[in-house]
Amino acid sequence: MKNPTVFIIAGERSGDIHASKLMFHLKKLKSGVSFVGIGGKTMESEGLQSLVPLENFSVVGFWEVLKNITFFRRTLFECERLFKINKIDLVILVDFPGFNIRIAEIAKKYRIPVCYYIAPQLWAWGEGRIHKLQKYIDLLLVVFPFEVDFFSAYIKNVEFVGHPLLDEAIFQERIPSFNERENSIAYLPGSRKSELKHHKLLTKSLIDEIKKQMPDFVVQIPLLDVHNKMYLKDLSNLPNVILSNNSYEVLTKSKVGIIKSGTSNLEAALLGIPFVTFYKTSFITYQLARRLINIDKISIVNILLGTRLIPEFIQNKAHPKAILQSVKEIINNIGTYEEYQKISTKIRSLLGNSGASERAAKKIIEFFNI
């Protein structure tokens, strides 16, 4: 296929990074490929023509999505208009299932082949959407090994390519020990506007409590994007808070972490920092999620290992004193601390070696003959 046009979409920061790596390798393997779709600055740096700013997608939760329904409908309309008037050779969807499954449905309406890279976590949210994947997805590339068995029961073409996080050189480096780390707590409250909103009161309470209970420690908070800066700028004057521009550096240097559930849990585990995880959302979203979710763990690290090693503090249980009690138990027991650090080696072996982005690009080119 000469000079193919690929529509590629990622709806959040981590997806933007992973999609950009995939684009890089697709360009290396197939000269003349061009990209249009939805993504952030890292995808744009690889040549993406983005239809809308990525930050407009920075919401999570049923109620939060409902409040922005007009924007999502308008964006779906723009995508369909593009499919209708332009020649799109392939659609690549990266995570972000609520929106991307609708894109897959529209793509199939116009007979455009569809690849899903980084599968939606239907093993957590139930199998209600799996039949849509059956109908609309031609190739599913998964990043966790257990996903192959789960999805293969429903979808014909499922391939494990490894996790693209391992393509980052930092995740291959030696893990600093307890004594090599600073007396700091890595605090990652999330990057989406809705997450920061729901975590704002907890953030302030945690910082106050850390100052009282752990006066020898500072709190390091990475400013991942503009939303962090907007919601956390009033913390910059607090004596025990350091704002940083590099989340990996914070996770590598700090002794312990308090980390919002999500991709950052996996990043923390790979970087060998012991941590606890938390999450708060709206009452409506939480009640709906409780009825839909079909797993008893929320941290991807606990799910991968089949354990409850990482303490989880969800919704009303996300209380500063309870969180700090777990944090202190970790750092006050060197045996426990070292057990947490061993997680890194185990997860690295579970997720495969580096090269996931290149393997995914090769699979796509071979399967779709672009």
C-alpha positions as CSV (number, residue, x, y, z in Angstrom):
1,M,0.0,0.0,0.0
2,K,1.5,3.3,-1.1
3,N,1.6,6.2,1.4
4,P,-1.2,5.0,3.7
5,T,-3.2,7.3,5.9
6,V,-3.7,6.1,9.5
7,F,-6.3,7.5,11.8
8,I,-4.9,7.1,15.4
9,I,-6.5,8.2,18.6
10,A,-5.4,8.3,22.3
11,G,-7.6,10.0,24.8
12,E,-5.1,10.6,27.7
13,R,-1.5,11.4,28.6
14,S,-0.2,7.9,28.9
15,G,-1.9,6.8,25.7
16,D,-0.4,9.8,23.9
17,I,3.1,8.7,24.9
18,H,2.5,5.0,23.9
19,A,0.9,6.0,20.6
20,S,3.8,8.3,19.7
21,K,6.2,5.4,20.1
22,L,4.0,3.2,17.9
23,M,3.9,6.0,15.3
24,F,7.7,6.4,15.4
25,H,8.2,2.7,14.5
26,L,5.4,2.6,11.9
27,K,7.2,5.5,10.1
28,K,10.5,3.6,10.3
29,L,9.0,0.5,8.9
30,K,6.7,2.1,6.3
31,S,7.9,5.3,4.6
32,G,5.2,7.7,3.5
33,V,2.7,6.8,6.2
34,S,0.8,9.8,7.5
35,F,-1.3,10.3,10.7
36,V,-4.5,12.1,11.5
37,G,-6.7,11.7,14.6
38,I,-6.7,12.8,18.2
39,G,-3.7,13.0,20.5
40,G,-1.3,15.3,22.4
41,K,2.0,16.9,21.9
42,T,4.1,13.8,21.8
43,M,1.9,12.3,19.0
44,E,2.0,15.7,17.2
45,S,5.8,15.6,17.4
46,E,5.6,12.4,15.4
47,G,3.5,14.0,12.7
48,L,-0.1,13.7,13.9
49,Q,-2.7,16.2,12.7
50,S,-4.9,16.3,15.7
51,L,-8.6,17.2,15.3
52,V,-9.1,18.4,18.9
53,P,-6.8,19.2,21.8
54,L,-6.1,16.2,24.0
55,E,-6.7,18.1,27.2
56,N,-10.4,18.4,26.3
57,F,-10.6,14.6,26.9
58,S,-9.3,14.9,30.4
59,V,-12.3,13.6,32.3
60,V,-13.0,10.2,33.9
61,G,-16.1,8.7,35.4
62,F,-19.7,8.3,34.3
63,W,-21.0,11.5,35.7
64,E,-18.0,13.5,34.4
65,V,-18.4,12.1,30.9
66,L,-22.2,12.9,31.0
67,K,-21.5,16.5,31.8
68,N,-19.3,16.7,28.7
69,I,-21.5,14.7,26.4
70,T,-22.0,17.5,23.9
71,F,-18.3,17.8,23.3
72,F,-17.9,14.0,22.8
73,R,-20.8,13.8,20.4
74,R,-19.4,16.7,18.4
75,T,-16.0,15.0,18.2
76,L,-17.6,11.8,17.1
77,F,-19.4,13.7,14.4
78,E,-16.1,15.3,13.2
79,C,-14.4,11.9,13.1
80,E,-17.2,10.4,11.0
81,R,-17.1,13.3,8.7
82,L,-13.4,12.7,8.2
83,F,-14.0,9.0,7.5
84,K,-16.6,9.9,5.0
85,I,-14.7,12.5,2.9
86,N,-11.1,11.3,3.3
87,K,-9.4,8.0,2.4
88,I,-8.4,6.4,5.7
89,D,-6.5,3.1,5.3
90,L,-6.5,2.0,8.9
91,V,-7.8,3.1,12.3
92,I,-5.6,2.5,15.4
93,L,-7.3,2.9,18.8
94,V,-5.1,3.3,21.9
95,D,-6.9,2.5,25.2
96,F,-9.7,5.0,26.1
97,P,-12.5,2.4,25.5
98,G,-15.7,4.5,26.1
99,F,-14.9,6.7,23.2
100,N,-12.8,4.4,21.1
101,I,-15.3,1.6,20.8
102,R,-17.7,4.2,19.3
103,I,-15.0,5.2,16.8
104,A,-14.5,1.5,15.9
105,E,-18.2,1.2,15.2
106,I,-18.1,4.3,12.9
107,A,-15.0,3.0,11.1
108,K,-16.6,-0.3,10.3
109,K,-19.6,1.6,8.9
110,Y,-17.2,2.9,6.3
111,R,-15.4,-0.4,5.9
112,I,-12.1,0.8,7.4
113,P,-10.0,-1.9,9.1
114,V,-9.5,-1.4,12.9
115,C,-6.6,-2.2,15.2
116,Y,-7.0,-1.8,19.0
117,Y,-3.6,-1.3,20.7
118,I,-3.6,-1.5,24.6
119,A,-6.9,-3.3,25.0
120,P,-9.7,-1.9,27.2
121,Q,-9.7,-3.5,30.6
122,L,-12.9,-5.4,30.1
123,W,-11.6,-8.1,32.5
124,A,-12.2,-5.5,35.2
125,W,-15.4,-3.9,33.9
126,G,-17.2,-7.0,32.8
127,E,-17.8,-8.5,29.4
128,G,-20.7,-6.2,28.3
129,R,-18.6,-4.4,25.6
130,I,-16.8,-7.5,24.4
131,H,-19.4,-8.2,21.7
132,K,-18.7,-4.8,20.2
133,L,-15.1,-5.6,20.1
134,Q,-16.0,-8.9,18.3
135,K,-17.9,-7.0,15.7
136,Y,-15.6,-4.0,15.1
137,I,-12.0,-5.0,15.9
138,D,-9.8,-6.8,13.3
139,L,-6.6,-7.0,15.4
140,L,-6.3,-6.7,19.2
141,L,-2.8,-6.0,20.6
142,V,-2.6,-6.5,24.4
143,V,0.1,-5.5,26.8
144,F,-0.6,-7.8,29.8
145,P,0.0,-11.6,29.3
146,F,-3.2,-12.7,31.0
147,E,-5.2,-10.7,28.5
148,V,-4.5,-13.1,25.7
149,D,-6.6,-15.9,27.3
150,F,-9.4,-13.5,28.3
151,F,-9.8,-11.9,24.9
152,S,-9.1,-14.9,22.7
153,A,-12.3,-16.5,24.0
154,Y,-14.2,-13.8,22.0
155,I,-11.8,-12.3,19.4
156,K,-10.0,-14.2,16.7
157,N,-6.8,-12.1,16.3
158,V,-5.3,-11.3,19.7
159,E,-1.5,-10.8,20.2
160,F,0.6,-10.1,23.3
161,V,3.3,-7.5,22.3
162,G,4.6,-6.6,25.8
163,H,4.1,-3.3,27.6
164,P,5.5,-0.1,26.0
165,L,6.6,1.3,29.3
166,L,9.5,-1.1,29.1
167,D,10.7,0.7,26.0
168,E,11.8,3.5,28.3
169,A,15.4,3.1,29.2
170,I,14.8,4.1,32.9
171,F,12.7,1.0,33.4
172,Q,15.8,-1.1,32.6
173,E,18.1,0.5,35.2
174,R,19.1,-0.7,38.6
175,I,16.7,-0.1,41.4
176,P,18.0,2.3,44.1
177,S,18.0,0.9,47.6
178,F,16.3,2.4,50.7
179,N,19.5,4.2,51.8
180,E,20.1,5.6,48.3
181,R,16.8,7.3,48.3
182,E,15.9,10.7,49.7
183,N,13.6,11.4,52.7
184,S,10.7,12.3,50.4
185,I,7.3,11.0,49.6
186,A,6.3,10.8,46.0
187,Y,2.7,12.0,45.8
188,L,0.9,11.5,42.4
189,P,-2.7,12.7,42.6
190,G,-3.5,12.2,38.9
191,S,-3.5,14.3,35.7
192,R,-7.1,14.6,34.7
193,K,-9.1,17.6,35.7
194,S,-11.8,15.5,37.3
195,E,-9.2,13.4,39.3
196,L,-7.5,16.5,40.6
197,K,-10.8,18.0,41.6
198,H,-11.9,15.0,43.7
199,H,-8.4,14.6,45.2
200,K,-7.8,18.2,46.1
201,L,-9.1,18.1,49.7
202,L,-7.3,14.8,50.3
203,T,-4.1,16.4,48.9
204,K,-4.2,19.3,51.4
205,S,-5.1,17.1,54.3
206,L,-2.3,14.6,53.5
207,I,0.3,17.3,53.3
208,D,-0.7,18.7,56.6
209,E,-0.7,15.3,58.2
210,I,2.7,14.5,56.8
211,K,4.1,17.7,58.2
212,K,2.8,16.6,61.7
213,Q,3.6,12.9,61.6
214,M,6.7,12.8,59.4
215,P,8.5,16.2,59.8
216,D,11.8,14.8,58.3
217,F,10.1,14.1,55.0
218,V,9.2,16.4,52.1
219,V,6.4,15.7,49.6
220,Q,7.4,15.7,46.0
221,I,4.6,16.2,43.5
222,P,5.2,16.0,39.7
223,L,3.4,18.6,37.6
224,L,2.4,16.4,34.7
225,D,0.5,18.9,32.7
226,V,-1.4,22.2,32.8
227,H,-4.1,20.8,34.9
228,N,-1.7,19.9,37.7
229,K,-0.3,23.4,37.7
230,M,-3.8,24.9,37.9
231,Y,-5.0,22.8,40.8
232,L,-1.8,22.5,42.7
233,K,-0.2,25.9,42.3
234,D,-1.3,27.0,45.8
235,L,0.8,24.2,47.3
236,S,4.1,25.6,46.0
237,N,4.5,27.9,49.1
238,L,4.2,25.1,51.6
239,P,7.5,24.3,53.4
240,N,7.3,20.5,53.0
241,V,6.2,20.5,49.3
242,I,8.5,20.3,46.3
243,L,6.9,20.6,42.8
244,S,8.8,18.7,40.0
245,N,8.6,18.5,36.3
246,N,9.8,14.8,36.1
247,S,7.6,12.1,37.6
248,Y,10.1,9.3,36.9
249,E,12.8,11.2,38.7
250,V,10.5,11.7,41.7
251,L,9.6,8.0,41.8
252,T,13.2,7.0,41.5
253,K,14.5,9.3,44.2
254,S,11.7,9.1,46.8
255,K,11.6,6.5,49.6
256,V,7.9,5.8,49.4
257,G,4.9,6.8,47.3
258,I,1.2,7.7,47.7
259,I,-0.1,7.2,44.2
260,K,-3.4,7.5,42.4
261,S,-4.6,4.2,41.0
262,G,-3.8,3.8,37.3
263,T,-0.7,3.6,35.0
264,S,1.4,5.4,37.6
265,N,1.0,2.3,39.8
266,L,2.8,0.3,37.2
267,E,5.5,3.0,36.7
268,A,6.1,3.1,40.4
269,A,6.4,-0.7,40.7
270,L,8.8,-0.9,37.7
271,L,11.0,1.9,39.3
272,G,11.1,-0.1,42.6
273,I,9.4,2.5,44.9
274,P,7.2,1.0,47.6
275,F,3.8,2.7,47.6
276,V,0.2,2.8,48.6
277,T,-2.6,3.6,46.1
278,F,-5.8,5.6,46.4
279,Y,-8.7,6.9,44.4
280,K,-11.7,9.2,45.0
281,T,-14.4,10.1,42.5
282,S,-18.0,11.4,42.5
283,F,-20.6,9.6,44.5
284,I,-22.6,8.7,41.4
285,T,-19.5,7.4,39.6
286,Y,-18.4,5.3,42.6
287,Q,-21.9,3.8,43.1
288,L,-22.1,2.8,39.4
289,A,-18.6,1.4,39.4
290,R,-19.2,-0.8,42.4
291,R,-22.1,-2.4,40.5
292,L,-20.1,-2.9,37.3
293,I,-16.6,-3.8,38.3
294,N,-16.0,-7.5,38.7
295,I,-12.6,-7.7,40.4
296,D,-11.8,-7.2,44.0
297,K,-8.5,-5.2,43.5
298,I,-8.0,-1.8,41.9
299,S,-4.2,-1.5,41.5
300,I,-2.8,-3.1,38.4
301,V,0.2,-4.3,40.4
302,N,-2.1,-6.4,42.7
303,I,-4.0,-7.7,39.7
304,L,-0.8,-8.8,37.9
305,L,0.6,-10.4,41.0
306,G,-2.7,-11.9,42.2
307,T,-2.0,-10.4,45.7
308,R,-3.0,-7.6,48.0
309,L,0.5,-6.4,48.6
310,I,-0.2,-2.8,47.6
311,P,-2.5,-1.2,50.2
312,E,-5.6,0.3,48.5
313,F,-7.6,3.3,49.8
314,I,-10.7,3.9,47.8
315,Q,-13.4,6.6,48.2
316,N,-14.3,7.0,51.9
317,K,-11.4,4.8,53.0
318,A,-9.0,7.3,51.4
319,H,-8.4,9.0,54.7
320,P,-5.0,10.8,55.4
321,K,-4.3,9.1,58.8
322,A,-5.0,5.6,57.4
323,I,-2.9,6.2,54.4
324,L,0.0,7.5,56.4
325,Q,-0.2,4.6,58.8
326,S,0.5,2.2,55.9
327,V,3.2,4.5,54.6
328,K,5.0,4.4,57.9
329,E,4.7,0.6,58.2
330,I,6.5,0.3,54.9
331,I,9.4,2.6,55.7
332,N,9.9,1.5,59.3
333,N,10.4,-2.2,58.4
334,I,13.4,-2.8,56.1
335,G,12.3,-6.4,55.4
336,T,8.9,-5.2,54.3
337,Y,10.5,-2.5,52.2
338,E,12.8,-4.9,50.4
339,E,9.8,-7.2,49.7
340,Y,8.1,-4.3,48.0
341,Q,11.2,-3.6,45.9
342,K,11.4,-7.2,44.6
343,I,8.1,-6.5,42.8
344,S,10.0,-4.6,40.2
345,T,11.9,-7.6,38.9
346,K,8.9,-9.8,38.9
347,I,6.7,-7.4,36.9
348,R,9.5,-6.7,34.5
349,S,9.7,-10.4,33.7
350,L,5.9,-10.6,33.4
351,L,5.6,-7.8,30.9
352,G,8.3,-9.0,28.6
353,N,11.4,-7.3,27.3
354,S,11.7,-3.9,25.8
355,G,10.6,-3.5,22.2
356,A,6.8,-3.6,22.6
357,S,6.3,-0.5,20.3
358,E,8.3,-2.0,17.5
359,R,6.7,-5.4,17.8
360,A,3.3,-3.8,17.7
361,A,4.2,-1.8,14.6
362,K,5.5,-4.9,12.8
363,K,2.3,-6.8,13.7
364,I,0.1,-4.0,12.3
365,I,2.1,-3.7,9.0
366,E,2.1,-7.5,8.5
367,F,-1.6,-8.0,9.4
368,F,-3.1,-5.1,7.5
369,N,-0.5,-5.2,4.6
370,I,0.0,-1.4,4.7
